[in-house]
Structure formats: structure tokens, C-alpha cells
Amino acid sequence: MPLDDLGALTLPVGDDGVVIGDDAEGRPQMIGFHRPVPYEVLLIGGLWTAQVLALRAAGTGARVAVETGRAQAWTTLAQAAGAGLECITLHGVGRVPPMGATVGSPVVVVRDCGMRPPRGRVVASPWQSVLTLLPYMSPVAPRLMRNSALVGVQRVSPGEAEQIGKILGLGAAEIEALPTLADGVTLWTAGADRQWVMTTGTDAETGLLGVARRID
């Protein structure tokens, strides 16, 4: 190819990470779990969304460690992921071993430990992000919300929406919308940034996990 023709080539380059869904304009939105600094994510929402994020994180090459007290809810997912490779592993609460995360082998830890996840030895570190799932607001939620770099909120009660709004500094319209959200819709917040995202399962994800749902 002549050197002068190289200018005609274009390569679209955007944010990289895990596709979490589409915004209101249909543009894909992503979470960059693989970072050289500790990264904490909190999702106040349903198990379905957390499992889709775990699957997609594994699809980007991350090792996913699930800390859970309900292993039966994750077993089928862990067995189906990775075509037989242990890219998603299940561990009891407080039993996640050191994962040895590196730039070439990043880790995402999913903490599905109920309303009061204990302070464990699993913490975010370089190349190891932590996603904590809370089904609803709980006494530990305010602390987790303040300590997380990214917070996702799905449908909650009006009272919970008011409490969340005060902590995150949401506007009146956002607070009023939270109790009305459809299954699969999440308000993701990072500081002053806000983004509504609709997560829709692929055919494979829907076959494995069913359709999007807020309540398990």
C-alpha cells in the first residue's frame, strides 16, 4: 500500500471494558473493570444483572471469583462459563483465596453476600476490582455507596429512593424515577456523572439466565 493511502484508513477507538447495556440513545455503555488501581463497584439491584456482568467480565478475559452464600444460584452459570475452563469460581462467604491479579490476568470479585456483606479479606487492588451486590438498601449500604467509585441502582421503593438520592446527590426527577424502573434498567453514578442504562441479555445469556428481572 502506498504511504499516501494510509490516511484513508480509520480505526474507531473508544472506551474498553465490559458492555453493560445501552443508553437512551441506543449507544453501548461500558464499565472498565481492569484497572491498575483499586476499583470498587456497588450494585443495588437484582441477581440477574450481577450475573450478566460476571459473564461478560469473564468474556473479556478476567478471572471471576464469586463470594456467595447461595452457591446454588451461581452453579449453573459457573459451569456454563468458559467452555469447561474455571474462569468463574465459587467461594463461600469469607473464603475467597488470594487471586494474584496481574495486568495479564485481571480479576473481578463479585460479592453476593446478602444485605450485610461482612468486611472480608477480599479488597480491591491493582487489576482486581470488586463488585458488591445488595438486593436492597441495608445498614451497610451508605458506607458502601460512599466508598465505591461506581454505584448502580435498580428499582427500589420510594423511601429507599429518597435515602439513595441524598447520599448520591440525585435530582428530584431521578429520585422519582427510581421506584418506576423497568427490569434491566440501572442508574449508574460516578461522582457527578449519571447514566441510565438498559441491560438486555444476549440469546446465550437469556437461555442460561432467563429474561431480565429485578426480583429473584
N, C-alpha and C positions, 0 to 999 in steps of 0.2 A: 504494500500500500504506500502510495506517495505520502511524504511527510505532510504536504499541504492538506491532504484529505483527513488527517486526524481530527481537525477541528469540527468536522461534521458528526463525529461520534459523541454521543451523550450517554451518561450513566446516571440514572436517578439515584441519589443517595439521601436517605432520611434517617430518622431515629431507628436504632435497632433495639430488639428486645422481644418480649412476649406480647403477641397481639391479644388484647383483652376485649376487643369489640369495636363497634363503630360509634362515632359521634352523631349528632342530629343531622349532619350533612352527609352521612354515609362514609366519612373518612375513617380509616382504621386508626385505632389508638393503641399505644404500646406501653408496657412497663419494662424498664431496663433493670432486670434483677441482677445482672452480672456487673458488679462494680468493684473498684479497688478500695472502696471504703465501706464501712458497715452500713447496711440499708435495712430499715425496719418498715414493714407494711402491716397495716391493720385493716381487716375487712369485717365490718359489722353486717353480716348477711347470711346467705344460705350455703349449705354444704356443696350444692351443685356448682356454684361459681368457683368456690375454692378448689374443687376437684378439676374443673376445666383449666384453671390457672396452673395447677400442678402438672396436668398432662401436657400443656403447652410449654411449660418450663422444661420438662423432660425432653420435649421435641427440639428444644434449642441446644441440647447437649448437656444440660445441667443434671447433676445427681440430686434427686429429690428425696428428702427424708421426712416422713410424716410421723409426727409425735401425736398419738391419739389414744383416747380411752375407749374408742369404739372401732376397733380394728376391722370388725365385720363390715362396716360401711365402706372401707377402703380396699378390702382384699381383692375383689374382682378387678378394680382399677389397677392395682399394683401388678396383678398377674397379667393383665392385658397389655400394659405399657412395655415398650422396649422389645417386643417380639422375643420374650424369654430372657432378656438381659435384666439385671436388677437395677434399673435406672430409678425406680421408685421403691423405697424400702419403708417398712412399717416398724414403729418402735412404740413401746409403752410410754406413758407419761413419766418424764424424768429419766428415760433410758436411752436417749439418743447419744451414741458414742461420738467422740471427736471425728469429724468428717474429713479433715485435711484438705480443705478447699484451697485451690490454686487458680491462677489465671487460666490454665489449661484444663482444669477440672472444677468448675464452679459448682456451688451447692445452693439449693434453696430448701430451707427447713420450713415445713408447714406445721404450725401448732394448732391442732384441733383438740383442745383440752377443756372444752366446756365454758361455763360462764366465768370461772375463776382460774384461769391458767396460772399454775404456780410459777414462781420465779425459778427457772431452771438453769442448768449449766450451759444450755444452748443459747448462745447470744450471736447477734450479727457481728461479722468480722469481714475483713477484706475478702471478696469473692464468695462470701457466704451471707446471703440475705435470709431474713426471717419473715414469713407471712403468718400472722396470728389471726385465727378465725374466732369471732364472737357471734353467737347466734342472735343476741340482743344486747342492749346496754346492761352493764353489771357494775358493781362497785369498783372493779379494776379498770373499767373502760376509760374513764377520764385520764388516768395516768398513761395508759397505752396510747390514747389519742395524742396526748401532748408529746410523747416520746417517739412517735412514728413519723417518718419522713413523708409517708403517703397513707391516706386514710380513705377507704371506700365504704360508703353507706348505702345499703339497700333499704327496702321498705321497712319502716319502723312505725310505732304508734305515735300519735300527736305529742304525747308527753315526752317520749324519747327524742322526737324531732326537735322539740324546744331545747332540751338539755344538750343535744349534739350541736345545735345551732349556736348556743352560747359559747361552747368550747372551741368550735372551729371558726366562729365569726361569720356564720352564714347570713345571707339576706333573708328578708321575710318571705319572698317568693320561693326560695329554696327550702326553707323550713316547712312551708305549707305543702310543697310538692312531695316531700319525703314519705308521708303516710299513704300517698296515692300511687306510688311507683309500680309499674308492671313487673312481673317476674323477669329476671335477667337484666334489669336496669340498675345501674350503680352510679352514685355521685362520687367521683374521685376528687380528692382535695389534697393539695400540696402547698402549704402556706396560703398565699392569697389566690392561687390558681384553682379553678374549678372546671370540671369536665363531666358532663353526663355521657354515659357510655352504655350502649345496649350490647350485651353478650349473647350471641346466638351460636348454638352448638353446630359443629360440622356433622355430616352424616355419620361419621365414625363415632364422634363424641355422643351424639344423640342415641345411637344404637347401644352404646355402653352405659350411659348415664341417664338416658331419658331426656325429656324436654326441660328447659329452664324452669326452676321453681325456687321460691323463696323459703318455703317451709318444708322441712324434712319429716 
